[in-house]
Amino acid sequence: MQIVKWDIQYLSPPPAIKYCKKCGKKTEHVCSGLFRVNAQRKYLDIWLIYKCSVCDSTWNMTIYSRINPQSIASEILEGFHSNNGELVKKYAMDTELIHKNGAEVGLPKYKILGSAIDFTIPTELHIKSPYPSRLKVSALLRETLNLSQKAFEQMITNESIRSTMGLDLKKCRVQTEVVLIIDN
């Protein structure tokens, strides 16, 4: 059995989908890569700034509200002040935080890094992601393996593609790792 590893490389964070007051409808809001830190006497408010992809109006996604500055490590607080890229990515990829702020989560742009699958040999496929995502495993597999919906469903029915973790491949979303067995 061959072992194939695919790594998902995100080209951008997922957009937040929410109502834009200026556009008067739900639109995608894209992460600007900037934090806003506001000091109110003894407390801090920290937001990640998003911009409407249609009109460029901004939306501040709350990260911390009325938090004591002493409760945040000084290097992390400095990261907020300096708009540290890794810190931006950490919060922009946090789908639970986006939901908690009242927005829906769109699909991020991504690419798959890894080798092709030889369908003549049984394969154990490891799909790894640095962050949980709203990306469906079925969509990723169909796109990468160039399968139609019907062909993919036939493979599931025949159990020539299956999850080692018992996941429903038609519905499950990418977590930090998914392991599949593919054989014909």
LOSETI-883992 format. One record per residue: residue in one letter; x, y, z of N, C-alpha, C, CB in turn. Coordinates in steps of 0.02 Angstrom, whole numbers, plus 32768, in hexadecimal, padded with zeros to 4 digits. Glycine has a CB too. Layout:
BEGIN
AXYZXYZXYZXYZ...
//
This chain:
BEGIN
M802A7FC58000800080008000802D803E80007FD08000803DQ8020806B7FD1804680A97FD0802780DC8000804880C67F88I80528106801D803A813B80498047817D8026805E8138808FV801281A4801D801681E57FFC8001821B802D7FEA81E77FBBK80288251802F80188288805D800882C7803380548297808EW7FD082E580447FBC832580267FBA8359805E7F7783208001D7FDA839080527FD683C980817FAE84008060801E83E28094I7F7F841B80867F578452806C7F7C8493807D7F0E84528089Q7F8B84BA804B7FAB84FA80567F76853080477FEC85048028Y7F668556807A7F34858B80717F5485C880537F12859C80B5L7F3885E0801D7F52861B7FFA7F35865B80187F4386187FB0S7EFC8654803B7EDD868D805D7EB0867280947EB386B9802AP7EA3869B80C77E74868580FB7E2D868380DE7E7686B58138P7E00865F80FE7DBB865E80E57D9B86A380ED7D9286288109P7D7186B680BD7D4E86F680C57D1686EE80F97D30870E8082A7D078724811B7CCD872681497C93874181207CDB87528189I7C5B871E81227C20873480FC7BEE8751812D7C0186F880D3K7BE1879281237BB287B381507B9287EE812D7BD687CB8190Y7B5F8809814D7B3A884181317B66888081307AF9884E815AC7B6988A180F77B8E88DF80F07B5B891880EE7BBB88DF80AFK7B618946811D7B31897E81217B3489AA80E27B3E89A9815FK7B7089B480C87B7889DF808E7B5B89BF804E7BC289F08083C7B66897E80467B4D895A800A7B03894880127B76891A7FFEG7AEB894280507AA6892F805D7A9788E680527A7A89588032K7ACB88BC80547AC18873804B7AFC884E80697AB988617FFFK7AF7880B806C7B2E87E280857B6587E180507B1787998095T7BA287EE80667BDB87EC80397C1687C9805C7BEF88348023E7C4887B980357C85879C80517CAF87D6806C7CAD8774801BH7CC987CB80A87CF887FA80C77D3B87D680CB7CDE8812810EV7D6F87F680B17DB187D880AD7DDE87F580E37DCF87E38066C7E0687CA81027E3487E081367E668812811A7E5987A38155S7E6E884A813D7E9D887F81277EE48871813D7E8688C38141G7EEC8844816D7F2F883681897F43886781BF7F6288388151L7F12888F81D77F2188C282097EF688B882477F15890881ECF7F1488C682817EF088C682C07EE0890E82D37F1888A282F8R7EAD891682FB7E9F8957831B7EA1894A83667E5A89758304V7ECA896F83897ED0896983D27EBA89AC83F07F1A895683E8N7E8989A9841C7E6E89E5843B7E7489DF84877E2589F08426A7E948A1084A67E9C8A0F84EE7E698A3E850E7EE48A258502Q7E418A23853B7E108A4985627E238A4385AB7DC78A2F8555R7E478A7485C47E5F8A7486097E858A3586197E248A7C8639K7E698A0886417E8E89CC86567E82899186287E7A89B9869DY7E59899885F47E46895F85CC7E58896985827DFC895285D2L7E5D8931855F7E6C893185187E33891184F17EAE890D8509D7E28892A84B57DFD890A84837E2B88FC84487DBE8937846FI7E2688BF842C7E5088AD83F37E23888F83BD7E89887B8407W7E2988A983807E02889183477E30887F830D7DCE88C68331L7E17885482E27E38884682A17E0C8868826D7E4087F88293I7E29889282437E0388BA82147DF8889481D37E2788FD8206Y7DB9889281BD7DA68875817D7D8B88AC81517D70883D8187K7D9088A2810E7D7588D380DE7D4388B180B17DAE88F380B5C7D0C88D480A37CDA88BA80737CFC88B5802F7C9B88E98071S7CF3887C800E7D1388727FCD7CF1889B7F967D1288287FBAV7CB788B77FA47C9388DF7F727CA289297F7A7C4788D27F77C7C9989437FB77C9D898C7FC07CD689A37FED7C5D89A47FDED7CFE897580087D38898580337D2589A180787D6389B78010S7CE589A0808B7CD689B680CF7CF1898180FF7C8889C080D9T7D008996813D7D228969816C7CF2894C81A07D5A898D818EW7D06891281B97CE488F181F07D1A88D9821F7CB788B481D6N7D1288E7825F7D4388D282917D2A889382B47D4F890B82C5M7D50885C82AB7D3F881D82CC7D60881D83117D5687DF82A1T7D37881783457D4F881983897D7A87DC839A7D15881E83BAI7DB687EA83B37DE187B583CC7DDF87B684187E2A87BD83B2Y7DEA87F184367DE487FA847E7DBC8839848B7E2B87FF84A0S7D92883684BE7D6A886F84D17D73887C851C7D1F886584C0R7D8688B9852D7D8D88CE85737DBA889D859A7D4988D38595I7DF58890857F7E238861859F7E5B888985C17E41882F856AN7E72887085F97EA9888F861D7EE9888385F67EAE88738666P7F0F88B785E77F4D88AE85BF7F7F887E85E07F6E88F185B4Q7F7D887986227FAB884D86467F9C880386387FA8885A8691S7F5F87F486207F4C87AE86157F63879485D17F0087A7861AI7F8387BE85A97F9D87A985687FE987AC856C7F8387D8852DA800A87788554805387778553806D87B2852B806E87348535S80A387D1854280BC880F852380CF880584D980F888298549E80EA87C984C780FD87BE848180BF87B784558129877F847BI8089879D846F804B87988449802C87DD844180198767846AL802C88048476801288488473803A887184408014886A84B8E807B8868843F80A5888A840E8093887383C780F0887D841CG8082883283C0806D88178380802D88398367806187CC8385F7FFF884783957FC2886C83817FD388B3836A7F90886E83BDH800088D4838F80138919837E8039891C833B803E893683B5S806288E9832D808A88EA82F0806B88C482B680CE88CC82FFN802D88AD82BE8009888882898031884B82727FFA88B6824EN8049882482A2807087E78294804887B88265808287C382D6G806887A5822E8047877C81FA802E873982148075877081C2E80568717823D804286D68258800786DD8287807D86B4827CL8006871382AE7FCF872082DC7F8F873082B57FE1875A830CV7F968757827F7F5D876682547F40872582387F728796821AK7F6D86FA821D7F5786BB82007F33868F82347F92869581E2K7F4E868D82707F30866482A67EE7867882B17F59866B82E8Y7EDA86B982B77E9686D082C57E6A86D082877E98871582E3A7E8686DF824D7E5F86E0820F7E49869A81FA7E87870181D7M7E6F8666820E7E5E862181FC7E31860182317E9D85F881F3D7E23862382687DFB8608829E7DB0860D828D7E0A862D82E1T7D9585D982707D5085DA82597D1E85E182937D40859B8231E7D2F85C682CD7D0385CE83077CFF8616831D7D1B85A28342L7D36863A831B7D378680832D7D0E86AA82FC7D80869A8330I7D13869A82BC7CEC86BD82897CA286B282967CFF86A58241H7C8E867382A47C48866482B57C31868982F37C3F861882BFK7C5D868983267C4C86AA83657C3F86F5835B7C8486A08398N7C5D871183277C54875883187C19876482E87C94877482F9G7BF0873182DE7BB2873982B87BB98737826C7B93877882CAA7BEF871B82547BF98717820B7BFB86CE81F67C3A873C81F5E7BEB86C281B77BF38680819A7C3A867B81807BBE86738160V7C52863F81767C968635815F7C95861D81177CBC8602818CG7CB8864080EB7CBE862C80A57CF685FB809C7CC986698079L7D0185E7805F7D3785B780507D7885DB80407D2385898015P7DAE85C680607DEF85E580517E0B85CD800E7E2185D6808AK7E3785F57FF17E5B85DE7FB57E9485B27FCE7E76861B7F8AY7EA0857B7FA97ED2854B7FC07EF185277F857EB485187FF0K7F2785037F927F4384D47F617F5B84977F877F7C84F57F37I7F5E845F7F637F74841F7F807FBC84137F6D7F4683E57F67L7FE484057FA0802A83F37F95803183A97FA5805B841F7FC1G804983847F748052833C7F7E805383187F3C801A83207FAAS806182D87F40806882B07F03802482967EEA809882777F0EA802482827EAC7FE882677E8C7FDC82207EA67FEE82677E3EI7F9F82097E9C7F8C81C57EB37F8B81967E787F4681C67ED7D7FAC815D7E807FAA81287E4E7F7080FA7E617FEF81007E4BF7F3B80FC7E397EFE80D67E497F06808A7E417EC580EE7E1ET7F3F80747E257F4A802C7E1D7F65800C7E5D7F7A801E7DE3I7F7A80367E8D7F95801E7ECC7F6980377F057FDF80357ED6P7F57800C7F367F3280247F707F59805C7F927F247FEA7FA2T7F3580907FA77F5680CC7FC17F3880E180047F4F81057F90E7F6580F580317F508115806F7F60815F80667F7480F680B0L7F2C818880637F3381CF80567F2C81F780977F0081E78022H7F5F821E80A77F5D824A80E27F55829280CA7F9E8241810EI7F1D82B180DB7F1182F780CA7F1B832081097EC7830280ACK7F4D834C81077F5D837481437F4F83BD81357FA7836A8158S7F3583DE81697F25842581657F3E844781A57ED98430815CP7F5E8481819F7F7584A381DC7F3B84BE82067FA384DD81C9Y7EFF84C581E77EC584DF820A7E8784B881F67EBB852B81FBP7E5784AF82237E178493820E7DF784C481DB7DE78488824BS7DD184AA81AD7DB784D381777D6F84C081677DE384CE8138R7D4C84EC81447D0884DE812C7D0A84B780EA7CDF851F8124L7D4584AB80D17D4F848780937D38843E809B7D98848A807DK7D0C8429806F7CF483E380727D2783B480557CB183DC804CV7D30837B80767D5F8348805F7D4A832F801A7D62830C8092S7D098328800F7CF083107FCE7D0383407F967CA483067FD0A7CFC83817FA17D0D83B37F6D7D5783B27F5F7CF783FA7F83L7D7F83AD7F937DC883AB7F8B7DDD836D7F637DEA83AB7FD0L7DC183337F747DD282F57F517DBB82F77F087DB282B97F74R7D7D830D7EFD7D63830F7EB87D8C833E7E8D7D1983257EB8E7D9E83777EA87DC583A87E817E0B838E7E737DC883EB7EA6T7E2D83757EA77E72835F7EA07E79831F7E767E9183557EE5L7E4A82F17E7F7E4C82B27E597E2782B67E177E2F827A7E83N7E0982F07E097DE482FB7DCB7DAB82C87DC37E1382F87D8EL7D8282C27DF77D4A82937DF77D0882B87DF27D4B82677E37S7CD8829B7DCF7C9582B77DCD7C7282A57E0E7C6C829D7D8FQ7C3B82C67E1C7C1382B77E587BFE826D7E577BD582E67E5DK7BE782577E1D7BCE82127E167C0681E07E217BAF82087DD0A7C4181EC7E047C7A81BE7E0C7C9081BB7E567CB581D47DDFF7C9081F57E777CA481F87EBD7C7281D17EE87CA882417ED5E7C3281DB7EDD7BFF81B77F037C02816C7EF67BB981D17EF2Q7C1381597EB97C1A81127EA87C5580F37ECF7C2581097E5CM7C8B81197ED57CC581017EFC7CB480F87F457D0181327EF4I7C8B81267F617C7581207FA77C4980E27FAF7C50815F7FBET7C1980D97F817BEB80A07F837C12805E7F7F7BB880A47F4AN7C43805B7F537C6B801E7F4B7CA080167F817C8D801E7F07E7CA580487FAD7CD8804B7FE27D1F80487FC57CCE80128012S7D2880627F887D6C80667F6D7D8E80A77F857D6B80647F20I7D6780D17FA77D83810A7FCB7D5D810D800E7D7D814E7FA2R7D83811080457D63811080877D91813180BA7D5180C9809DS7D74814880EF7D99816881257DAD813581597D6F81A18145T7DEA813A81727DFF810D81A77DDF812181EA7E4C810D81AEM7DC4815F81EC7DA68179822A7D5A8173822A7DBA81C18233G7D3F815381F67CF6814A81F37CD0818A81E07CDD81318234L7CF281BA81BF7CD181F981AC7CA381EE81707D06822E819CD7C6D8214816E7C41821481337C62824180FF7BF8822D8146L7C7F822480CC7CA68249809B7C7D827A80717CCA821A806EK7C3B827180707C11829F804A7C0682E080717BCE827F803BK7C0B82DE80B37BFA831880DC7C33833681057BC48305810BC7C66830E81157C99832681447CC4835E81277CC682ED815AR7CDE838681537D0883BE81407D5083B081567CEF84018160V7D7F83D381387DC683C981467DD583DE818E7DF283F08114Q7DF383B181B37E0C83C181F67E5983C481EF7DF5838B822CT7E7D83BB82257EC683BF82207EE4838381FC7EE483C58265E7EC2834982007ED8830F81D87E9E82E181CA7F1182E981FCV7E9C82C9818C7E6B829781767E93826081557E3582B68145V7E84822181677EA781E881497E7381BF81227ECC81BD817FL7E8281B280E37E55818D80B77E79815080997E3A81BA807EI7E52811D80897E6B80E380657E4B80E480207E5D80A0808BI7E7480DF7FEC7E5B80DF7FA77E75809F7F867E71811F7F7FD7E4780747F707E5A80397F4B7E2380277F1A7E697FFE7F7AN7E3580037EE67E047FF07EB27DF97FA67EB07E1980087E6D
//
